[in-house]
Amino acid sequence: MLTDNLTLTDLFVQLGLDSDPKSIESFINNNKILDQSIKIEDAPFWTSAQSNFLRVSLQEDAEWAELIDQLSALLR
């Protein structure tokens, strides 16, 4: 997959979540991370596989890292 073409929709697909615009908006609205000290990969709503994917992607500065950062900002 080309980095330039990745979208938030692609990230939701990668995480195994519903990825239509309404589902993404609903996920963000229903899962706000109120405690700013919680890292996105440690949020309680992820499965262990999702959390691991987020953690590894951020640690390795993978092609997903920018979108994960964007999602983190949306969840705050």
C-alpha positions, 0 to 999 in steps of 0.5 A, a space after each residue: 500500500 502506498 503511504 501517500 494514499 492511506 486515509 483514516 478509512 484505511 486505518 479503520 479497515 486495518 484495525 478491523 473496524 467499520 470504516 464508513 464515515 458515519 461509523 468512524 464519526 460514531 467511534 470517535 464520539 463514543 471513545 473520547 480519551 479524557 485522560 490526556 496521559 493515556 497513550 492511544 495504544 493503551 486506550 481501554 477500547 482496543 483489543 489486544 491485537 489492535 493495541 499491539 498494531 498501534 504500538 508497533 506502528 508508532 514505535 517503528 514509525 510505520 506508514 500508519 504512524 501519521 494516521 494513528 497520530 491523527 486518530 489520537 488527536 481526534 479522540 482527545 
